[in-house]
Amino acid sequence: QGPLVESGGGLVQAGDSLRLSCAASGRIFSGYTMGWFRQDPGKERELVAAITSGGRTNYADSVKGRFTISRDNANTVVLQASSAKPEDTSVYYCAASAASIPTSRRELYRYWGQGTQVTVSS
């Protein structure tokens, strides 16, 4: 088990809310930018949302207005969706970057979780 562990995935109905948590252990990520990515089979892993230590955020266009990323404390990051859609079905990954901006560049994220499956049924 790595330093980042995701939880909260599973099966939800379209229109329901969704909450994913990322807990860090073994080191402090309070000064890191934290991101949530998702990846579908055969596709590249893409940024869903990112948040800097200062609270600056960045969202993918596909989730703007529906998803919210926040930091509950120094080592927990939460991704919430107010109205899940079937196209949100994916494997979601938490990641940490030393970048000072909420970057979408995967290569700048050094630490990754194992991923959690989210399935949204219509």
Secondary structure, DSSP 8 states (H G I E B T S, - for coil): --SEEEE--EEEETTS-EEEEEEE-SS--TTSEEEEEEE-TTS--EEEEEE-TT--EEE-TTTTTTEEEEEEETTEEEEEESS--GGG-EEEEEEEE--SS----GGGEEEE---EEEEEE-
